[in-house]
């Protein structure tokens, strides 16, 4: 739309919504010769946002497969993490987000 600009750090397609990172961020890291999904995530910040990779895992795996091929043993498994702080279901409806 007119008047809307895309942030310069996004590549052609957005991979990580939480960190607002696109394909270009991942490609820059891969072109450095980095090996391993952990290193790619740490250097690009993809999968390290609020969702901890639950939403961007598939997009990142697709980008790694395009770059490295079917060498999953080379880049390893992408592990997602649970939310930062577990919460009891009874607290969700009470309006109190923290334990006393």
N, C-alpha and C positions, 0 to 999 in steps of 0.2 A: 504493500500500500504506500501511497505517496506520503512523505514526511516521516516514515518509519525507517530507521537504519539498523542494519544488523551489526552487533558488536564486532569489532575487528578481530577478536580472538576466536570467533567461531569459524570453522572451516565450511566446506560445502554442505555437509550434513551434520546436525548436532548429534553428538554421542552421549554426553553427560549433561542432563538438564540441571542437576544440582550445582555443578561447578561451571556451567555454561561453556562447555568445551566441545569443539567439533572435531571432525576427522583430521584437520590440519594439525591440531595439537598432538594427536597420537602419531601422525606421520613424521612430524619433526623429531620426536623422541626415537622412533624406530630408525630413522635415517642416521641417528648418532651411533647405531650399532648395538643398541641395548638388547640384551637377551633376557627373557623372563618376564612374565606378566607382572610380577611384583615391582620390578624396576620401571616398567612402562607406567604402571599406576602411580608410583611415587613421583616420577619425573614429570608426568603430564597432568596429574591430579584427577584423572578420569577414574570414577568409582570410589572416590574418597569423600564425597559430599554426604549430605544428610541421609540418603538412601543406602549408602555403603555398597553401591554396585547392584542393587536389586533391579533397577530399571535400565541401566546401561550395560549390563554384563553381556547381553546378546550382541549389541552393536559393537562393543569392544572386541568380542570374540570374532565377529565377522571381519573387522578391520585387521586383526592379527592374522586371520586365515588368508586374507587377500595378500598380505605382506609376506608371511612366512610359509604359506601353503598348509597342507594337512600335517603339520609337525607339532601336534599338541604336546608331545613329549618335550619339545624345545621350549615352548612358552608356558606350559603348566596349566593347571586348572585355575579358573577365576573363582575365588571364594567370596561369597557375600557375608555380611555380618549382621547380627540381630540389632534391633534398635539400641540406642545408647543406654537407655534406662528402662528396665521392665516396669510395667505398671499393672496393678490389680484392676480387674474389670469393674469392680464396684466404685473405684475412684473416678472412672471416666465420666459417669453421670453426675457425680457429686459436685463438680466444679473445682475440686481440689486436685492439683496435679502432683503434689509432693506428699511424701509420708511425713508425719509429725516428728 
